[in-house]
Each structure stands twice: as C-alpha cells, then as structure tokens.
Amino acid sequence: MKVLFVNEAGVRDLLPMEACVPLMRETLATLSRGDAVLPLRSKVGLPDRSGLLGLMPGYLGGPPRFGLKVVTVMPGNHGTPYDAHQGVVMLFGVAHGEPLAIMDASAITAIRTAAASGAATDALARPDAGDLALLGSGVQARMHLAAMKAVRPLRRVRVWSRSRANAERFAREASGEAGVPIEVATTGEDAVRGADLICTTTSSRDPVLEGAWLAPGAHVNAVGACFSASRELDTEAVRHARFYTDCRESCMNEAGDFLIPRKEGAITDAHLLGEVGEVFLRTVRGRTSPGEITVYESLGVAVEDLAAAHAIHRRAIETGAGTWLEWGGPPGDGGG
C-alpha cells in the first residue's frame, strides 16, 4: 500500500484558487444538506497560552471523504518565517480505513479558507462590488485577494495592517498578482470607507472593523477571529448586518464576533440567519436589497480540509504529482 505525501508547494500547484472556490461552494452546501459528520474542534493549549494544538476530524459525503486535520496555531509567528497555522491534513479510505494521504495543512488552510470566502462573496456581495479593503497583510490577506479577484472584477484595493512596513511590503508584492495598484491605508477606517468588499484577516483579539465605517451595500468576510473570546468586528458592525456563517454549531460555540454582541444583549440567536451553504441551496435568503450590509463569519471547518485533500489526491493520481511511499498493508497503487 502506498501513501501520498504532498508538501506546501505541491498543494499550491494542485489546488488553484479558481478550482477551489466552486469546490468550497459544493462542500458547504453538502454540509448544510446534512451529508456530513462534523464534531467541534478540540484543542490543547500551551501552559503559557502562546499557542495550541487543534484536532479537526470529519466526514463529508458525495463522494465519501474521511479524515482529519491536526494543526498548531501560533499567533506569535506573525512577522516571522513561520506560518501561524502549521500541521497536516490526513485522508483515509472510507471502506477500509487505510491512510491515503498526508498533506501540508498550512497551504490547504490558506487556500480553502479564502476560497470559502470567495464562494460566500459571490452569493452575498452585490454583483457590482469591486472596491476591496483588506485588514491584515499576512497569508490570508494574500489568499483573500486572489479569492476576491476570482469572483469579482477588482477596480480598487486598499490594505491596512498594524505594521505599516508589512502593509507596504504586501502592496509591493501583491499588486502584480491583483492586476491593480494596492494602496496602503494609514488607518483601518481609511481602508474601509467606501469599500464594498471587506476582508478582516488579522490575529487581533479586539475589533479592527467598526460598523460606523461600513458603506451601505458592503459585504464583509470576517476571517481572523475563530475563538469565543476574540473578535475583529465591533458590535455595531454585527448588529446592522445580515449575518451568515459556515457552520451554525461552530458559530454558536466559537465565534467571538457573534457571541460577544449576544452577551452584550445587542443581538439574539435569531440574528444568525443561517449557514452560507443554506444560501447556496436556496433554503435561506441571502442579500435582499442593494443597500444591505452582509457578513460572512468564517470559522473554518474540517469538511473544507477534507474536500480540498480529496481534490488534491485525485489530481495527484491523474498527474503523478506528489511523493508516494510504501506504508505497509495490502499492495496497491494508492488510488484509494
């Protein structure tokens, strides 16, 4: 039996953003349809709270996919050569439980997270949206730039970061990829004013986006905060928006962007209108008027990793990419 190993470069080659956006749309629709098993993530924190190890298992139907992601989350890595999220995605055969593949989780997480935001944006943002504000200048900002470009023609891009040097470096390096000059904003407010697409991709525990800055008709992808005690959006940004998420259970347990305003009494559970997969299935209404503000709360769920890993695995079989190693067990070509 052979097992496929795919490193970061291999993942990026085999999982282009243009293919991953529709894949995430299909995946989140399958989740909302009920053809998935998705426990809440479990985690082990370091004693000094500098990082944690997370375990994200799951099953996704249509076709059946089975596996897990093991990932470290190290916020202190921002600004260093190390990604803040590192680990592996492991794919197993459904019929016999044999290991099929081990892949770099950093690249899969970066691409699938932004691709899910791209799918949500395509469903919730105005058709003419194209003025993009990026809050944050790291890996997810770069991936979200690619995802937004995949679903909307971008006419303007602004970036803000707590480190102006990082924002300036991002603008220099990413402007060619976007095909549009990237402006460096002095403040988050300067970046957001007038934008109709906003992506928050920071590691901040406190709000970086205020509702007072949002223009009518704006769409927000809230990406960086995935714990109950941290948030990127202030209460007004959430209260005035039509609010959607990737997984209802995850939002109700892990999304500080939602849980903190609820604790303050500004919103109730009913403010969460549904999963974006339900919007894809047309069982929940998305945007209902050009002037509405919409928010997609991204927690990131294991079925996204499994769908991405399955696509990479199939593509590797077709192209001969990756590294195949003997693992033991019955002989086979790793085709699963």
MORA-V678530 format. One record per residue. N is the residue number from 1. RES is the residue in one small letter. D_CENTER is the distance of its C-alpha to the mean C-alpha in Angstrom with 1 decimal. Layout:
N RES D_CENTER
N RES D_CENTER
This chain:
1 m 33.0
2 k 30.5
3 v 26.9
4 l 24.4
5 f 22.9
6 v 20.3
7 n 19.6
8 e 17.0
9 a 19.0
10 g 19.4
11 v 15.8
12 r 15.3
13 d 18.6
14 l 17.9
15 l 14.4
16 p 14.7
17 m 12.1
18 e 14.8
19 a 14.9
20 c 11.4
21 v 10.7
22 p 13.7
23 l 12.9
24 m 9.7
25 r 12.1
26 e 14.7
27 t 12.8
28 l 11.8
29 a 15.3
30 t 16.8
31 l 15.3
32 s 16.7
33 r 19.9
34 g 20.4
35 d 20.5
36 a 18.4
37 v 19.1
38 l 16.3
39 p 17.8
40 l 16.3
41 r 15.2
42 s 18.2
43 k 18.6
44 v 21.5
45 g 21.8
46 l 24.1
47 p 27.3
48 d 26.8
49 r 23.3
50 s 22.1
51 g 19.4
52 l 18.6
53 l 18.2
54 g 15.9
55 l 16.6
56 m 14.4
57 p 16.7
58 g 16.7
59 y 18.4
60 l 17.4
61 g 20.3
62 g 21.4
63 p 22.0
64 p 21.9
65 r 19.4
66 f 19.8
67 g 18.5
68 l 16.4
69 k 14.3
70 v 16.2
71 v 14.5
72 t 16.0
73 v 14.4
74 m 16.9
75 p 16.4
76 g 19.8
77 n 18.5
78 h 17.3
79 g 20.1
80 t 21.2
81 p 21.0
82 y 18.8
83 d 15.0
84 a 13.9
85 h 12.2
86 q 14.7
87 g 15.9
88 v 16.4
89 v 15.3
90 m 18.6
91 l 19.5
92 f 22.8
93 g 25.3
94 v 25.6
95 a 29.4
96 h 30.5
97 g 27.6
98 e 28.1
99 p 25.5
100 l 24.3
101 a 21.8
102 i 20.3
103 m 17.5
104 d 15.8
105 a 12.6
106 s 11.7
107 a 11.5
108 i 9.9
109 t 7.0
110 a 6.8
111 i 7.4
112 r 5.7
113 t 2.0
114 a 4.5
115 a 6.7
116 a 5.6
117 s 6.0
118 g 9.0
119 a 10.3
120 a 10.3
121 t 11.9
122 d 14.4
123 a 15.4
124 l 15.7
125 a 16.5
126 r 20.1
127 p 21.3
128 d 22.7
129 a 19.8
130 g 19.6
131 d 20.1
132 l 16.9
133 a 16.5
134 l 14.1
135 l 14.6
136 g 14.0
137 s 15.1
138 g 13.3
139 v 11.1
140 q 8.0
141 a 10.6
142 r 12.1
143 m 9.2
144 h 8.6
145 l 12.3
146 a 12.5
147 a 10.2
148 m 12.3
149 k 15.3
150 a 14.7
151 v 15.0
152 r 17.4
153 p 20.3
154 l 19.7
155 r 23.0
156 r 22.1
157 v 19.5
158 r 19.9
159 v 18.3
160 w 19.1
161 s 18.8
162 r 21.0
163 s 22.4
164 r 24.0
165 a 24.7
166 n 21.1
167 a 20.5
168 e 23.6
169 r 22.6
170 f 19.2
171 a 21.2
172 r 23.7
173 e 21.5
174 a 19.0
175 s 21.5
176 g 22.8
177 e 19.6
178 a 19.0
179 g 22.7
180 v 23.1
181 p 24.3
182 i 21.9
183 e 23.6
184 v 23.3
185 a 23.6
186 t 25.7
187 t 24.0
188 g 20.8
189 e 23.1
190 d 24.4
191 a 21.0
192 v 20.1
193 r 23.6
194 g 24.0
195 a 20.4
196 d 19.1
197 l 15.4
198 i 13.9
199 c 10.6
200 t 10.9
201 t 9.4
202 t 12.3
203 s 13.5
204 s 16.1
205 r 17.5
206 d 19.2
207 p 18.5
208 v 17.9
209 l 17.9
210 e 21.0
211 g 21.7
212 a 25.0
213 w 23.3
214 l 21.5
215 a 23.5
216 p 24.3
217 g 22.0
218 a 18.9
219 h 15.4
220 v 12.8
221 n 9.0
222 a 9.0
223 v 6.2
224 g 8.7
225 a 10.8
226 c 10.3
227 f 14.1
228 s 16.9
229 a 18.9
230 s 16.5
231 r 15.3
232 e 14.5
233 l 16.2
234 d 19.9
235 t 21.7
236 e 22.9
237 a 19.6
238 v 18.6
239 r 22.2
240 h 22.7
241 a 19.6
242 r 19.0
243 f 16.2
244 y 13.7
245 t 11.0
246 d 9.3
247 c 12.1
248 r 15.2
249 e 16.5
250 s 13.5
251 c 13.7
252 m 17.4
253 n 17.4
254 e 14.6
255 a 13.5
256 g 15.9
257 d 15.1
258 f 16.8
259 l 19.1
260 i 20.8
261 p 22.0
262 r 23.1
263 k 25.0
264 e 26.6
265 g 27.8
266 a 26.1
267 i 24.3
268 t 24.7
269 d 22.7
270 a 23.6
271 h 21.5
272 l 18.4
273 l 19.3
274 g 17.2
275 e 14.2
276 v 12.7
277 g 14.0
278 e 17.3
279 v 17.2
280 f 16.7
281 l 19.7
282 r 21.6
283 t 22.5
284 v 21.0
285 r 21.6
286 g 19.1
287 r 20.5
288 t 24.3
289 s 25.5
290 p 24.9
291 g 25.3
292 e 22.8
293 i 19.8
294 t 16.6
295 v 13.6
296 y 10.3
297 e 9.3
298 s 5.8
299 l 7.1
300 g 5.4
301 v 8.6
302 a 11.0
303 v 11.9
304 e 8.8
305 d 10.2
306 l 13.6
307 a 13.3
308 a 12.1
309 a 14.9
310 h 17.4
311 a 16.9
312 i 17.5
313 h 20.4
314 r 22.1
315 r 21.7
316 a 23.2
317 i 26.1
318 e 26.7
319 t 26.8
320 g 28.0
321 a 25.2
322 g 24.2
323 t 26.8
324 w 28.5
325 l 30.4
326 e 32.9
327 w 31.9
328 g 34.9
329 g 35.5
330 p 36.8
331 p 36.9
332 g 34.3
333 d 32.3
334 g 28.9
335 g 28.2
336 g 27.4
